[in-house]
Amino acid sequence: MKGRLVENLAKRGCVTIQKSSKISELIDVLSSHNKGAVVVVDEEKKPIGMVSERDIVRNYSKNVADIKDIMTNNIITCDLSISSSELMELMNRHKIRHVPILKKNILVGIVSIGDVVKRLIEIYETENTNLKNYINS
């Protein structure tokens, strides 16, 4: 993935779910899209929370049916200009694995810790190749 990670990830969009949805709907969305988390949006498609597989498991025995009862309300977001290393630091500091991407307060995508790790591996592999080429020249 060449260029800025977040700009590229914003192009793939973001799976969302309404706050009024049921947990059973969330399970279907996560399963059908092969995702670990989705952004919860209001009627105007504004991001208002996050909900993940972990939220389902942590609240399983509480006998709740609505997303609003298990979602995280205080979401950490980023914009298109953030770098991979800044994202890694943000995720580590807040102990989160998914960060919604906003452009002028409009949801345009989501980045996961897996996306960041993959990008950093690509960077290190490129540096490694360049160093080997330098040494062998």
Secondary structure, DSSP 8 states (H G I E B T S, - for coil): --S-HHHHHHTT---EEETT-BHHHHHHHHHHHT-SEEEEE-TT--EEEEEEHHHHHHTGGGT--BGGGTSBSS---B-TT--HHHHHHHHHHHT-SEEEEEETTEEEEEEEHHHHHHHHHHHHHHHHHHHHHHHH-
